[in-house]
């Protein structure tokens, strides 16, 4: 249950981040941070 909640929170953050970034470099940073957050949520 908690894992599903974390995944939902990460996905929500992804969508918010994608809306906020306005450069390709910013998009790369957003994707990297989301990957790190997802990795932490899984472990």
matplotlib code that plots the C-alpha trace (Angstrom):
import matplotlib.pyplot as plt

x = [0.0, 2.7, 4.7, 1.8, 1.3, 5.0, 4.8, 1.7, 3.6, 6.6, 4.4, 2.6, 6.0, 7.1, 4.0, 4.6, 8.2, 7.6, 5.2, 7.8, 10.9, 11.4, 14.8, 16.1, 18.8, 16.1, 14.1, 17.1, 17.6, 13.9, 14.0, 17.2, 15.7, 12.5, 14.6, 16.5, 13.3, 11.7, 14.8, 14.6, 10.9, 11.5, 14.4]
y = [0.0, 2.5, 1.5, 2.4, 5.7, 6.5, 5.6, 7.8, 10.7, 10.2, 10.2, 13.3, 15.0, 14.0, 15.6, 18.8, 18.9, 18.4, 21.4, 23.5, 22.9, 25.0, 23.8, 20.5, 20.7, 21.3, 18.3, 16.1, 17.1, 16.5, 13.0, 12.2, 13.4, 11.4, 8.3, 8.7, 9.2, 6.1, 4.1, 5.2, 4.4, 0.8, 0.1]
z = [0.0, 1.0, -2.1, -4.4, -2.6, -3.2, -6.9, -7.3, -5.5, -7.8, -10.9, -9.7, -9.2, -12.7, -14.3, -12.2, -13.1, -16.8, -16.7, -14.9, -17.0, -20.1, -21.4, -22.6, -19.9, -17.3, -18.6, -18.3, -14.7, -13.9, -15.4, -13.5, -10.2, -10.8, -11.5, -8.3, -6.3, -7.9, -7.1, -3.5, -3.3, -4.7, -2.3]

ax = plt.figure().add_subplot(projection="3d")
ax.plot(x, y, z, "-o")
ax.set_aspect("equal")
plt.show()
